[in-house]
């Protein structure tokens, strides 16, 4: 499935109508959601870096971050895992809880585990148990892997295999989790994934979802899309919902036809049509980091290069732009528009009974786009509520105010 289709799921445009009507006739909470809400609405941010003082001043009580794979190939414990454990303990001491994301399928493959064999499944379970036993005293929650269905995270697993990869870990972790909240996430509603995991919801304290509206592809977004996706997931699972990732790009603008042509000319062509005639050569002329990513997603099939580059969300990376229609009306991709977005949505999320919390993506801007490797690509560089030097942006103050109001209500 191409990135384009998968990102339709992320926008909340696919599958939602299937059970959306039902969702308007059920209660906004149940005993499980009420119990979790009594513990406090999760006010979090993804990928924090730097000191904790600005974090605390912004009334952010949780951070969400990835767990390094715990073992070297010789079976010894990785120093990165030990450092991660120490960092989690330091956050806890400072009064900040950690939502920790377990490693991705590729990490296990790199370790030499065949994920689709009985022995591989056994090793996956053993590693899951090791992680929860090692971290349970210093983290507040665990998310089993991330966004299964998105190629860059899921390859080479199929959706059936990805669901099984999550399921066996949920089951293995359950007896050892103690007070740690455990669940998984999806990119948008992903009915397919949630349907496959429904028998394992008994091992979950929450179900997570990532929603990005008005930030990808040449597609307009609307605030109601958040309501639709979240309500749908609540109706489908009946579990407390945590918005594990959401945000709004704080900069970015469309490129003119002349600017786009100039970019293509750097790679030896003057149009998309010309690039298609020898797409392999075009990819080879691109920046190496970006070219390698295209090759990885194509999995050896050069016939997929053109659609990936010119008919998916990667087009915005190619042209290093945000098309004019790629936004939520009334919320421009500016520092002020980003702040306005958070001021509006955070209160809406808190006032939704089945929501247990939300993690803003993300804390700081990035020097380079992690997808294409280009510094001037807005798609994955301008999400932060602080800039690359950790200076607060207008969004920081909007988040600070909204989370303060939520905390005051909780108290």
N, C-alpha and C positions, 0 to 999 in steps of 0.2 A: 504493500500500500504506500502510495507516494506521500511525501511530507505535506503536500497540499491538503489531501483528504484528512490526514491526522490533525492538522491544525484547524480544520473545520470543527472537529470535535472540541478542540481547545476553545474555540470561540463560543461554544454552546449552540451551534447551528445544526447539529446532527443528533438524532436519537431522542432529544428532549420531548418532542410531541408525543412519543409513545405512551408515556404515563403521566404527562404533565397535567392533563385534566383531572386525573385522580388526586394529584397533590393538593388541589385547591379545596378538597373536601375532607382532609384529615387535619387533626390537631397540629399545632405548631410545636408541640413538645410531648414528652412522655416521662415516665419516672426516671429512665436512664439519662435523658438529656437534662432533666431538672437536677439530678444528683451531681452531674458533672459541672453544670453551671454554678452550683453552690460552692464549688471549689475555686471559682473565679474564672471569668472570661479570659482566655489566653490572648494577651496583647504582645505579639511577637514580630520579629524581623528575621529575614534570611541572611546568612553569610556576613555576620558581623566581623569587623576587624578593628584593631586599635583598642584603646582603653575602654573600660566599662562606664566611665563617668558620664559621657554624653548619652550613652544608652539609658542609664538610670534617670538622667535628667529629662529624657523624652518619655518617661513612664513606660518604657518597654521592659516587660518582665520575662520575656522568653527570647531565645535565639534558636534558629534552625540551621543545622549544618551537617555535612556528610562525615560518616565514620570511615577512616582509612581501613582497607583490608588488613586484618590483624596479623597475617603470617607471611614470612618470607618463604621462598620455595623450598628451603631446607627444613621448614617447620618451626623455625625460631620466630619469636614475636617481633614484629616490626617496631622500630623505634617511633615511627609516626603514630602508631596506635597507642603506645604508652604516653606519648606527648599529648595525644587527643584526650586520653583519660585524665591527665593532669589539668588540661585546660578546662574540661568539664567540671572538675572539682573546684577550680578557681572561680568559675562562673557561679557555681552553687554557693560558695563562700561569700560572694559579692551580692547574693540575693537574686541571681538571674538563673532561670531554669533553661535546660537544653532539650530541644526536640532533635534527636539524632537519627540520621537516615542511614540505613544499613547499605553495605556495598552493592554494586550493580552486577548483573550477570557477567559482564566482560571481566570483572575482577576475579571471579571464580574460574573463568576459562583461562585467564592468564596464569592462575595458580596451578593449572593442570587438571582441573576437575571437569569430567564429562557430565554435564548437568542432567542429561536425559538417560541416565542409567541408575539402577538401584544403589550402586556404590556411590555415585555422584550425589544422589538425593540424601544418602546417609551423611555424607560429608557436609552438605549444605545445612542439615539439621544440627550437626555437631558444632559448626561454626556459629550458627545462630544462638545456640545455647551458651557457647563461650562468650559471645558478645554481651548478651543480657546479664550473665553472671558477673562479668568484669565491670559493666557500666551501671548496673541498677542502682548503686548507691550514689551516683553523681549526675544522673540525668533524670529529667522529668517525664520524657515521652520518647517513643521509638516509632519510626516509620519504616516499614519493610520495603526496601529499595525505592525507586522513583520513576514515576510516569511510564509504566509499562504500556507499550503501544506506540510511543515515540521512537523512531528508528535509532537515533543516536544513543539511546539508553537500552533498547530492547535487543537489537541485533546481537547474535544470530537467532534468538528464540522466536518461535511463533507465539501467537496470543495464548493458545492452549498451554504451551510450555511456560510462558511468562506467568500466567495465573497459577500454575502448579508451583513455580519457583517461589511465589509469594505464599501460597497456601501451606506448604510444608514448613516454612519458617514460622508462620503465625501459630501453627499447632505445636511446634517444638518450643517456642518461647513461652507459651501460655503458663505452664506450671511454675516458671521461674521469675515472672515479671514483677511480682510484688505490687507496689504502688505505681509502677511505671505504666503510663498510658501507652497502649500498643494499637497500631492500625496500619493502613496503607493508603496510597493516594492514586489518583488517576488524572490524566490531562483532559479536563472537561468531563462530561457525564459518562462517557465510555461504558455504555450499557453492556457491551460484550464482556469486558473485564469484570464488572460488578456482578453480572449474572453468574459467571464461572466461580466467583468467590463467595456467593451467597451462603453455601453450606459452612463457610469458615468465619462468618460474621460473629459467631458465638465466641470466637477468640479475640475479637476486636473491641476496644473501648470507644473507638471513633472510626469514621471513614473520612479520608481526606480527598480534596479535589483542588486542582490548580486551574485558575481561570484568568485569561488575559483577553480583554476586550478592547478593540480599537487600537491595537498595537502591531498586528501581523497581517500580511497580505494586503491586497487592494480591496479591503472590505470594511465598511463602516460598522461601528459598534454602538451599543446602547446600554444604559445602566440596567434596564430590565433584564438583560441577558444574565446578569448575576443572579437575580431573583429566580429566573426560570431554571437555571442549572442547579442551583442549590436546593430549591424546592423539589425538583425532580429527584435528586439524589436522596433527599430525606424520605420521599415517598417510596422510593425503590428499596432502600435499605432499612429504614426505621432506626438508624444509628445516629448518635450525635455527629454533626458534620463540622470539620475544621477546614477552613480555607487555607491550605498549606502554602500556596503561592498565589499572589495577585499583586498587581501594581500598574503603574502607568509611566510610560517613557517621558522623561522630562525635557527632551530636545529632539529635533529632527524635522526635516522639511522635504518636500518633493524636489526632484531634479528636473531640469528642463530637458527637452529632446536633444539639444546641443550638448549638454553636460553628459547625458547618457551615451551619446555617440562617442564622445571623447574618451569615456571609460572603455568602451568596446574597442576603440582604435588602439588603446594601449595593449590589447591582447590580439591585435592583428586583423580585426574585422571592423566593419562600419555599421552592421545591423545584426539583429538576432537571426534573421534569415540566412545571412552569410555565415554566422557562427554555426548554424545547424548543418551546413554543408560539410564541415569538418570539425565536428564538436570535440573530438578527442584532442586535436591540435589546439583548439581554443582552451580547453581545460588545462593542458600542459603549459600554456602561456600565462595562466593566472598565477597569483601569489601561491606559493607552495602549500602553505597551511590550508588555504581555502580549497585548492585543488585536491589535496589529500582527503579532505572531508567529503567532497563530492564522490571521490572514488570509494570511500568507505561506505557511504550510503548506497551507492550503486551496486556494491558487492560484486564487482567484476563485470557488470553489464554496461558497456559504454553506450548502449542504446538508451539508457536512462538518463544520461548526462543532460540532454537538452531539456527534458521535462523538469528535472530537478532545478536547473538554473533559471529557466524562463517561465515555468508554470507552477511554481511552488513559492513558499515564503522566502526561499533563498534568493529570489529575484531582488528583494529589498537589500539583501546583503551584497549582491553583485553591484547594484547601483548606489549602495550606501545612502539610501534614502528612506523616508516614510512618505508614501504617496498621499496626495491631498485628501483622499477619502478615508485613509487609515487613521481614524480617530473616533472619539465619542463627541457628538455635537455639543458645543459649549465648553469643551475641555481641550484646548489646544496643547500640542506637545511642546510646552514651554515650562520653565520652572514654576510659573504661577498657575498654569493649567494643571500641572501635576499636583500641586498643593490643594487646589480646589477639588480635585478628584478624591483625595484622601479625606478632606473635610466632609464631603458628602457621603461617602460609602461606609466609613467606619461606624457611624451611628446607625445606619441601616442594618449592618451586620449584627451589631450588639442587640438591636431590638427584634431580632429574629430568634424565637425561642429554641429552635433545634440547633442553632449555631453555638459551638463550644469555644470558638476562637478563630483567630486569623493571623497569618504570618505575611507581612509585607515583603515583597521582592523589589529591591533588596536594600541593605544598609548603605552601601557605598557604590558610587559610579566605578566603572572599570576602565583601565587604560586601553584595552583592546577588546574587541568582540570575541567571545570564546567560540563562536560558531565559525566565523570567517577569518578571524585573526587581524582585522583591519581596525586601526585606531579611530578612524572617522566614520565608522558604521554605527549609526545611532541605535540600531535594534537591540544590541546587547551591551551597550556601554553607558546608557543614561537612565538606568532604573533607580539609582540611589537616592536616598533622602539626605545624604551628604555627598560631597564631591570626592574626587580621587584623593585629595589632600585631607579628607575628613572634615571639611568645613561645612556647617549646616546649610542646606538649601531651604527655600520656602516650605517644601514638603516636610522637612524635619519639624518645623514649628507647628504645622497643621496636624501632624501625627501626635506631637507632644500634647497639644490642646485636646484632641479627641480622646486619646488614651487617658488623660487626666480626668475627663468627665466620666469615662467608663469606670475607672478605678473608684471614683467618688461614689458612684452608684453601687458598685460591688461592696464598698465598705459601709 
